[in-house]
Amino acid sequence: MTDKQRRSSGKESKRWGVYYIIGLVFKTYFEINTLSLCKNILRAVGAMKDLMPLEAYPKAHQVTFKYYTGVLAFLDDRFDKANEDLTFALQKCPVQSRKNQALILTHLIPLRLLQGDLPSQDLLARFPHLEELYRPFVEALKDGNVKHFDEALVRGEKRLVENGTYGIVERVRELCLRGLFKKVWSLNGQQKIIEITKFKRALSVSGVNIDNEEVECLLAGMIFKGYMKGYIAHAQQKVVLSDVLNGKAHPFPNVKTVNVQFPF
């Protein structure tokens, strides 16, 4: 083996600097808002046959790379990929690196909200600026309070837009609606058949005043997307839900089982 070959395969190999350079390039592209160029870098990395596994590189390089690929996937609506990469980055990020953790959580929290995972009080308490932004959404989701969710969306609109997360948080509103409709079902003794007017009344109490046709559209959307199981009896103005007591699918399945990656 020649000296050149030894250098290329040992500690002096230039390959050890690949992900460090990629991190700098990604940072530059993000700052000048030319994110489309990042795809060229990812294609080049994929074509490099002699790269060591990412796990072989320093943790700092791993975290940086996965953070940027996670955000890119987030912006491209590839939620599973975004969740995987951002979770990897958060787990590898040193506990003392609060600023970097906050950057990761800025996108990871809304992703997890969309999957029905609420951040713990302890986690939010460690990042006051994130707590101020997201706690109202968390409380609204727990209570199924659509009015409070909408108010939080208005208050946080500027920050969410700046973070590039407004669209995702806006979609989380459907989970708040799901929570409200599930309360209607529970308060009506988990009956299989419920009048649409009862859902309308619950929406009105929550500050959403719409007519029967719009309520029916909301319910149809919930059923179509899998957040509710059943069908609408339009002529009777009733919703017929799955009967969990008779061994059928739960009328409000776990959010994690619902595929949220359809076109919106």
Residue frames relative to the residue before (quaternion, step in Angstrom):
aa qw qx qy qz dx dy dz
M 1.0000 0.0000 0.0000 0.0000 0.00 0.00 0.00
T 0.3956 -0.7272 0.5126 0.2281 3.57 -0.87 0.94
D 0.6611 -0.4906 0.3769 0.4245 3.56 -1.32 0.29
K 0.6253 0.5514 -0.3355 0.4386 3.56 1.03 -0.78
Q 0.6613 0.5060 -0.3009 0.4649 3.57 0.99 -0.89
R 0.6323 0.5315 -0.3330 0.4548 3.57 1.04 -0.82
R 0.6635 0.5086 -0.3068 0.4550 3.56 0.94 -0.89
S 0.6733 0.5131 -0.3030 0.4378 3.59 1.01 -0.79
S 0.7486 0.3763 -0.2155 0.5016 3.58 1.16 -0.49
G 0.6911 0.4787 -0.2777 0.4648 3.62 1.23 -0.20
K 0.8078 -0.2970 0.2081 0.4646 3.52 -1.30 -0.38
E 0.6718 0.4960 -0.3018 0.4599 3.58 1.16 -0.47
S 0.4201 0.7251 -0.4623 0.2900 3.60 1.24 -0.03
K 0.4910 -0.6681 0.4808 0.2853 3.54 -1.00 0.86
R 0.5329 0.6466 -0.4039 0.3672 3.57 1.22 -0.36
W 0.5890 0.5894 -0.3717 0.4093 3.59 1.15 -0.50
G 0.6971 0.4595 -0.2780 0.4750 3.59 1.22 -0.35
V 0.3948 0.7605 -0.4546 0.2430 3.56 1.30 -0.07
Y 0.7465 0.4105 -0.2471 0.4617 3.60 0.68 -1.03
Y 0.5637 0.5669 -0.3879 0.4587 3.58 1.19 -0.43
I 0.6761 0.4803 -0.2857 0.4802 3.57 0.92 -0.93
I 0.6267 0.5377 -0.3358 0.4532 3.57 0.99 -0.82
G 0.6327 0.5386 -0.3259 0.4509 3.58 1.00 -0.82
L 0.6572 0.4998 -0.3037 0.4755 3.58 0.99 -0.83
V 0.6531 0.5093 -0.3138 0.4643 3.57 0.99 -0.84
F 0.6390 0.5181 -0.3247 0.4667 3.59 0.96 -0.86
K 0.6448 0.5277 -0.3231 0.4487 3.57 0.91 -0.91
T 0.6552 0.5113 -0.3040 0.4657 3.57 0.98 -0.86
Y 0.6667 0.5015 -0.3023 0.4611 3.57 0.90 -0.92
F 0.6470 0.5087 -0.3227 0.4674 3.59 1.00 -0.75
E 0.6736 0.5104 -0.3023 0.4408 3.59 0.93 -0.85
I 0.7480 0.3470 -0.2122 0.5245 3.60 1.06 -0.69
N 0.4444 -0.7493 0.4069 0.2748 3.55 1.36 0.34
T 0.4765 0.6085 -0.4884 0.4052 3.56 0.80 1.07
L 0.0071 0.8684 -0.4950 0.0275 3.54 0.79 1.09
S 0.5605 0.6162 -0.3970 0.3853 3.60 1.12 -0.52
L 0.6170 0.5635 -0.3437 0.4285 3.58 1.14 -0.59
C 0.5413 0.6300 -0.3992 0.3881 3.59 1.21 -0.45
K 0.6076 0.5714 -0.3556 0.4218 3.57 1.08 -0.66
N 0.6033 0.5500 -0.3604 0.4513 3.58 1.11 -0.62
I 0.6410 0.5220 -0.3153 0.4660 3.56 1.04 -0.83
L 0.6687 0.5024 -0.3051 0.4554 3.58 0.90 -0.90
R 0.6286 0.5178 -0.3376 0.4720 3.59 1.05 -0.70
A 0.6472 0.5200 -0.3177 0.4580 3.57 1.00 -0.83
V 0.6371 0.5176 -0.3243 0.4701 3.58 1.02 -0.82
G 0.6635 0.5195 -0.3026 0.4453 3.56 0.96 -0.86
A 0.6889 0.4807 -0.2745 0.4680 3.56 1.16 -0.59
M 0.5681 0.5973 -0.3842 0.4158 3.60 1.26 -0.21
K 0.2706 -0.8168 0.4955 0.1186 3.55 -0.36 1.28
D 0.7465 0.4454 -0.2216 0.4419 3.58 1.09 -0.67
L 0.4096 0.7052 -0.4866 0.3132 3.62 1.18 0.36
M 0.4455 -0.6476 0.5415 0.2981 3.53 -1.12 0.70
P 0.6408 -0.4927 0.3882 0.4426 3.64 -1.20 0.28
L 0.6203 -0.5709 0.3816 0.3791 3.57 -1.06 0.73
E 0.6370 0.5624 -0.3249 0.4151 3.59 1.02 -0.80
A 0.6084 0.5634 -0.3510 0.4349 3.60 1.23 -0.34
Y 0.6323 0.5417 -0.3278 0.4465 3.58 1.23 -0.37
P 0.6788 -0.4748 0.3485 0.4387 3.61 -1.21 0.31
K 0.6145 -0.5879 0.3825 0.3610 3.57 -1.08 0.75
A 0.6149 0.5637 -0.3525 0.4241 3.57 1.02 -0.78
H 0.6598 0.4947 -0.3037 0.4773 3.58 1.01 -0.81
Q 0.6309 0.5389 -0.3268 0.4525 3.57 1.02 -0.82
V 0.6761 0.5062 -0.2905 0.4499 3.56 0.85 -1.03
T 0.6619 0.5137 -0.3081 0.4506 3.57 0.88 -0.94
F 0.6735 0.5017 -0.2971 0.4543 3.57 0.87 -0.98
K 0.7059 0.4605 -0.2732 0.4637 3.59 0.82 -0.97
Y 0.5871 0.5598 -0.3766 0.4474 3.59 1.10 -0.57
Y 0.7158 0.4508 -0.2663 0.4621 3.57 0.78 -1.00
T 0.6589 0.4806 -0.3284 0.4765 3.61 0.94 -0.76
G 0.6144 0.5454 -0.3407 0.4572 3.59 1.13 -0.63
V 0.6663 0.4850 -0.3004 0.4802 3.58 0.94 -0.88
L 0.6308 0.5294 -0.3332 0.4592 3.60 0.99 -0.80
A 0.6575 0.4888 -0.3027 0.4870 3.58 0.98 -0.83
F 0.6007 0.5663 -0.3371 0.4525 3.57 1.08 -0.79
L 0.7101 0.4586 -0.2543 0.4699 3.57 0.83 -1.02
D 0.6903 0.4554 -0.2593 0.4988 3.56 1.26 -0.48
D 0.4718 -0.7069 0.4060 0.3359 3.60 1.35 0.23
R 0.4593 0.6166 -0.4958 0.4037 3.60 1.08 0.67
F 0.1452 -0.8808 0.4458 0.0659 3.50 0.53 1.30
D 0.6330 0.5307 -0.3487 0.4429 3.60 0.97 -0.74
K 0.6583 0.4974 -0.2932 0.4829 3.56 0.97 -0.91
A 0.6502 0.5200 -0.3142 0.4563 3.58 0.94 -0.88
N 0.6624 0.5039 -0.3009 0.4656 3.56 0.92 -0.92
E 0.6518 0.5258 -0.3107 0.4496 3.58 0.95 -0.89
D 0.7245 0.4467 -0.2578 0.4572 3.59 0.79 -1.00
L 0.6799 0.4784 -0.3014 0.4670 3.59 0.91 -0.83
T 0.6166 0.5255 -0.3435 0.4751 3.59 1.08 -0.66
F 0.6160 0.5375 -0.3251 0.4754 3.57 1.04 -0.83
A 0.6744 0.5013 -0.2943 0.4554 3.58 0.87 -0.98
L 0.6672 0.5016 -0.3082 0.4564 3.60 0.94 -0.86
Q 0.6681 0.5072 -0.3010 0.4536 3.57 0.94 -0.84
K 0.7164 0.4352 -0.2482 0.4855 3.60 1.05 -0.72
C 0.5619 0.6238 -0.3854 0.3829 3.58 1.21 -0.45
P 0.5038 -0.6607 0.4579 0.3162 3.64 -0.83 0.92
V 0.5849 -0.6170 0.4036 0.3381 3.57 -0.98 0.88
Q 0.6886 0.4976 -0.2894 0.4410 3.58 1.00 -0.78
S 0.6060 0.5551 -0.3616 0.4402 3.62 1.22 -0.25
R 0.0887 -0.8540 0.5120 0.0273 3.56 0.57 1.20
K 0.6425 0.5354 -0.3373 0.4323 3.60 0.93 -0.82
N 0.6839 0.4720 -0.2870 0.4766 3.58 0.92 -0.89
Q 0.6180 0.5331 -0.3451 0.4635 3.58 1.05 -0.73
A 0.6510 0.5209 -0.3137 0.4543 3.57 0.98 -0.85
L 0.6218 0.5368 -0.3382 0.4591 3.59 1.04 -0.77
I 0.6634 0.4967 -0.3014 0.4715 3.57 0.95 -0.88
L 0.6926 0.4954 -0.2749 0.4463 3.58 0.88 -0.98
T 0.5229 0.6429 -0.4066 0.3847 3.58 1.17 -0.51
H 0.7559 0.3146 -0.1854 0.5435 3.58 1.08 -0.72
L 0.6466 0.5495 -0.3310 0.4128 3.59 1.06 -0.66
I 0.6219 0.5574 -0.3515 0.4230 3.61 0.99 -0.74
P 0.6995 0.4382 -0.3088 0.4727 3.66 0.73 -0.86
L 0.5903 0.5590 -0.3640 0.4545 3.59 1.12 -0.60
R 0.6885 0.4714 -0.2760 0.4770 3.55 0.91 -0.96
L 0.5944 0.5546 -0.3651 0.4535 3.60 1.07 -0.66
L 0.6491 0.5302 -0.3073 0.4507 3.56 0.99 -0.87
Q 0.7031 0.4241 -0.2484 0.5139 3.57 1.22 -0.51
G 0.5891 -0.6159 0.3488 0.3897 3.56 1.30 0.18
D 0.5431 0.5966 -0.4093 0.4261 3.61 1.26 0.24
L 0.1866 -0.7980 0.5670 0.0829 3.57 -0.61 1.13
P 0.4621 -0.6765 0.4883 0.3007 3.61 -0.86 0.88
S 0.5089 -0.6580 0.4636 0.3052 3.56 -1.05 0.76
Q 0.6321 -0.5260 0.4080 0.3967 3.54 -1.26 0.39
D 0.6348 0.5424 -0.3299 0.4405 3.58 0.99 -0.82
L 0.6529 0.5127 -0.3202 0.4566 3.58 0.95 -0.85
L 0.6862 0.4808 -0.2920 0.4612 3.58 0.82 -0.96
A 0.6289 0.5620 -0.3356 0.4196 3.58 1.02 -0.80
R 0.6296 0.5458 -0.3323 0.4418 3.61 1.14 -0.54
F 0.7683 0.2413 -0.1287 0.5787 3.59 1.24 -0.44
P 0.2555 -0.8354 0.4656 0.1416 3.60 0.28 1.29
H 0.6752 0.4932 -0.3236 0.4429 3.63 0.91 -0.79
L 0.6463 0.4791 -0.3177 0.5018 3.58 1.15 -0.57
E 0.6099 0.5506 -0.3451 0.4536 3.57 1.09 -0.71
E 0.6451 0.5289 -0.3183 0.4502 3.58 0.93 -0.90
L 0.6988 0.4765 -0.2641 0.4634 3.56 1.00 -0.87
Y 0.8268 0.3309 -0.1342 0.4346 3.58 0.70 -1.09
R 0.5315 0.6441 -0.4301 0.3430 3.64 1.09 -0.45
P 0.6428 0.5170 -0.3595 0.4362 3.68 0.85 -0.73
F 0.6337 0.5144 -0.3338 0.4715 3.60 1.05 -0.70
V 0.6421 0.5327 -0.3177 0.4505 3.56 0.98 -0.89
E 0.6763 0.4883 -0.2944 0.4663 3.58 0.89 -0.94
A 0.6420 0.5226 -0.3219 0.4594 3.59 1.02 -0.80
L 0.6489 0.5129 -0.3148 0.4656 3.58 1.02 -0.78
K 0.6350 0.5336 -0.3290 0.4514 3.58 1.00 -0.81
D 0.7583 0.3907 -0.1921 0.4853 3.57 0.98 -0.91
G 0.3707 -0.7137 0.5041 0.3148 3.59 1.21 -0.36
N 0.4060 0.7262 -0.4538 0.3192 3.56 1.17 0.65
V 0.2558 -0.8110 0.5117 0.1224 3.56 -0.08 1.34
K 0.6136 0.5632 -0.3494 0.4291 3.58 1.03 -0.77
H 0.6820 0.4743 -0.2858 0.4777 3.59 0.88 -0.94
F 0.6140 0.5382 -0.3475 0.4610 3.58 1.07 -0.68
D 0.6714 0.4974 -0.2966 0.4625 3.58 0.90 -0.93
E 0.6362 0.5208 -0.3262 0.4665 3.58 1.03 -0.76
A 0.6493 0.5059 -0.3098 0.4758 3.59 1.01 -0.81
L 0.6284 0.5373 -0.3302 0.4553 3.57 1.08 -0.72
V 0.6488 0.5018 -0.3129 0.4789 3.57 1.02 -0.77
R 0.6718 0.4991 -0.3015 0.4568 3.59 0.88 -0.93
G 0.7774 0.3732 -0.1888 0.4698 3.58 0.89 -0.89
E 0.3451 0.7948 -0.4618 0.1897 3.58 1.29 -0.05
K 0.6739 0.5103 -0.3146 0.4318 3.60 0.78 -0.98
R 0.6954 0.4696 -0.2804 0.4661 3.58 0.83 -0.97
L 0.6541 0.5182 -0.3163 0.4512 3.56 0.96 -0.83
V 0.6410 0.5096 -0.3197 0.4767 3.58 1.02 -0.78
E 0.6475 0.5186 -0.3161 0.4604 3.57 0.96 -0.87
N 0.6991 0.4593 -0.2644 0.4801 3.59 1.06 -0.76
G 0.4317 -0.7001 0.4595 0.3352 3.57 1.24 -0.34
T 0.5837 0.6079 -0.3474 0.4112 3.59 1.25 0.39
Y 0.3862 0.7544 -0.4719 0.2430 3.60 1.23 -0.03
G 0.6671 0.5309 -0.3093 0.4213 3.58 0.85 -0.98
I 0.6620 0.5000 -0.3075 0.4661 3.58 0.98 -0.83
V 0.6700 0.4879 -0.3073 0.4676 3.59 0.88 -0.91
E 0.6095 0.5472 -0.3505 0.4542 3.58 1.06 -0.69
R 0.6512 0.5112 -0.3112 0.4667 3.60 1.05 -0.74
V 0.5792 0.5922 -0.3685 0.4220 3.57 1.17 -0.61
R 0.4943 0.6679 -0.4189 0.3662 3.60 1.21 -0.42
E 0.6016 0.5730 -0.3610 0.4236 3.58 1.08 -0.66
L 0.6288 0.5175 -0.3400 0.4703 3.59 1.10 -0.63
C 0.6096 0.5334 -0.3471 0.4726 3.56 1.14 -0.62
L 0.6315 0.5139 -0.3189 0.4852 3.59 1.03 -0.80
R 0.6263 0.5399 -0.3287 0.4563 3.56 0.99 -0.87
G 0.6557 0.5177 -0.3045 0.4575 3.58 0.96 -0.91
L 0.6495 0.5095 -0.3139 0.4691 3.57 1.02 -0.81
F 0.6778 0.4868 -0.2958 0.4649 3.59 0.89 -0.91
K 0.6179 0.5311 -0.3460 0.4653 3.58 1.08 -0.66
K 0.6169 0.5368 -0.3421 0.4630 3.60 1.08 -0.68
V 0.6143 0.5424 -0.3416 0.4602 3.57 1.05 -0.80
W 0.6507 0.5187 -0.3001 0.4663 3.55 0.97 -0.92
S 0.6772 0.4967 -0.2891 0.4595 3.59 0.90 -0.93
L 0.6916 0.4839 -0.2789 0.4579 3.58 0.92 -0.94
N 0.6901 0.4224 -0.2729 0.5205 3.58 1.24 -0.35
G 0.6293 -0.5990 0.3205 0.3774 3.54 1.10 0.74
Q 0.5232 -0.6582 0.3937 0.3717 3.56 1.20 0.56
Q 0.1853 0.8072 -0.5307 0.1799 3.53 1.02 0.88
K 0.5424 -0.6306 0.4549 0.3179 3.53 -1.18 0.60
I 0.7813 0.2393 -0.1090 0.5661 3.59 1.02 -0.80
I 0.0170 0.8030 -0.5913 0.0730 3.57 -0.72 1.14
E 0.4782 -0.6720 0.4872 0.2870 3.59 -0.95 0.86
I 0.5480 -0.6223 0.4544 0.3255 3.55 -1.05 0.80
T 0.5905 0.5908 -0.3700 0.4066 3.60 1.07 -0.65
K 0.6196 0.5445 -0.3521 0.4423 3.60 1.11 -0.57
F 0.6340 0.4915 -0.3279 0.4990 3.57 1.08 -0.66
K 0.6197 0.5425 -0.3365 0.4565 3.58 1.06 -0.75
R 0.6504 0.5185 -0.3124 0.4588 3.56 0.98 -0.87
A 0.6497 0.5116 -0.3174 0.4641 3.58 0.98 -0.82
L 0.6355 0.5160 -0.3237 0.4744 3.59 1.01 -0.78
S 0.6425 0.5315 -0.3223 0.4482 3.57 0.97 -0.85
V 0.6398 0.5148 -0.3157 0.4754 3.58 1.00 -0.85
S 0.7053 0.4438 -0.2525 0.4917 3.57 1.11 -0.73
G 0.6298 -0.5904 0.3213 0.3893 3.60 1.25 0.30
V 0.6064 0.5148 -0.3692 0.4806 3.59 1.25 0.25
N 0.0390 -0.8272 0.5595 -0.0335 3.57 -0.23 1.31
I 0.2031 0.7651 -0.5742 0.2089 3.56 -0.25 1.33
D 0.5570 -0.6246 0.4303 0.3384 3.57 -1.23 0.45
N 0.7476 -0.4307 0.2784 0.4219 3.54 -1.32 0.20
E 0.6410 0.5397 -0.3291 0.4354 3.58 0.99 -0.85
E 0.6712 0.4885 -0.2971 0.4718 3.58 0.99 -0.81
V 0.6128 0.5296 -0.3429 0.4759 3.57 1.09 -0.72
E 0.6409 0.5268 -0.3162 0.4601 3.55 0.99 -0.85
C 0.6340 0.5250 -0.3219 0.4678 3.59 1.05 -0.76
L 0.6394 0.5190 -0.3238 0.4658 3.59 0.99 -0.82
L 0.6659 0.4974 -0.2984 0.4691 3.56 0.93 -0.91
A 0.6381 0.5229 -0.3234 0.4634 3.59 0.99 -0.82
G 0.6407 0.5239 -0.3170 0.4631 3.57 1.04 -0.79
M 0.6348 0.5295 -0.3220 0.4615 3.57 1.00 -0.83
I 0.6745 0.4855 -0.2870 0.4764 3.58 0.98 -0.91
F 0.6518 0.5328 -0.3177 0.4363 3.59 0.91 -0.91
K 0.7369 0.4215 -0.2266 0.4774 3.58 0.95 -0.89
G 0.5822 -0.6397 0.3520 0.3577 3.57 1.26 0.00
Y 0.4831 0.6752 -0.4395 0.3430 3.60 1.24 0.07
M 0.7481 0.1635 -0.1232 0.6312 3.56 1.31 -0.40
K 0.2524 -0.7515 0.5904 0.1517 3.56 -1.18 0.62
G 0.5389 0.5904 -0.4578 0.3891 3.55 -0.68 1.11
Y 0.3262 -0.7177 0.5616 0.2512 3.55 -1.20 -0.54
I 0.4483 -0.6769 0.5194 0.2667 3.53 -1.32 0.34
A 0.2308 -0.7299 0.6282 0.1392 3.54 -0.91 0.97
H 0.2651 -0.8324 0.4632 0.1495 3.55 0.16 1.33
A 0.6706 0.5191 -0.3136 0.4272 3.59 0.82 -0.97
Q 0.7335 0.3949 -0.2216 0.5070 3.57 1.03 -0.79
Q 0.3255 -0.7666 0.4866 0.2637 3.60 1.31 -0.19
K 0.5289 0.5919 -0.4200 0.4399 3.51 0.91 1.04
V 0.3254 -0.6972 0.5991 0.2214 3.54 -1.32 0.42
V 0.1802 -0.7710 0.6050 0.0840 3.55 -0.87 1.02
L 0.1401 -0.8310 0.5375 0.0302 3.56 -0.35 1.28
S 0.6258 -0.5073 0.4228 0.4150 3.56 -1.26 0.36
D 0.3494 -0.7441 0.5381 0.1862 3.54 -1.02 0.86
V 0.2708 -0.8077 0.5056 0.1370 3.55 -0.09 1.32
L 0.6113 0.5736 -0.3472 0.4205 3.59 1.13 -0.59
N 0.7223 0.4042 -0.2376 0.5084 3.57 1.17 -0.54
G 0.6491 -0.5822 0.3003 0.3866 3.54 1.18 0.59
K 0.4845 0.6490 -0.4545 0.3708 3.60 1.19 0.24
A 0.7140 -0.4258 0.3139 0.4587 3.57 -1.31 0.09
H 0.5562 -0.5990 0.4554 0.3528 3.55 -1.08 0.75
P 0.5009 -0.6877 0.4297 0.3024 3.63 -0.84 0.91
F 0.7587 0.1993 -0.1424 0.6036 3.58 1.25 -0.38
P 0.1402 -0.8410 0.5181 0.0686 3.59 0.31 1.26
N 0.6599 -0.4903 0.3881 0.4166 3.53 -1.27 0.42
V 0.5435 -0.6513 0.4237 0.3175 3.57 -0.86 0.99
K 0.6231 0.5726 -0.3454 0.4056 3.59 1.03 -0.73
T 0.6610 0.4986 -0.3110 0.4667 3.58 1.19 -0.43
V 0.6039 0.5536 -0.3522 0.4526 3.57 1.29 -0.16
N 0.3659 -0.7288 0.5373 0.2150 3.56 -0.84 0.98
V 0.1461 -0.8238 0.5455 0.0499 3.58 -0.45 1.23
Q 0.5880 0.6219 -0.3608 0.3705 3.59 1.23 0.00
F 0.3769 0.6923 -0.5254 0.3204 3.58 1.07 0.66
P 0.6236 -0.5328 0.3910 0.4174 3.62 -1.20 0.34
F 0.2153 -0.7674 0.5894 0.1317 3.57 -0.91 0.88
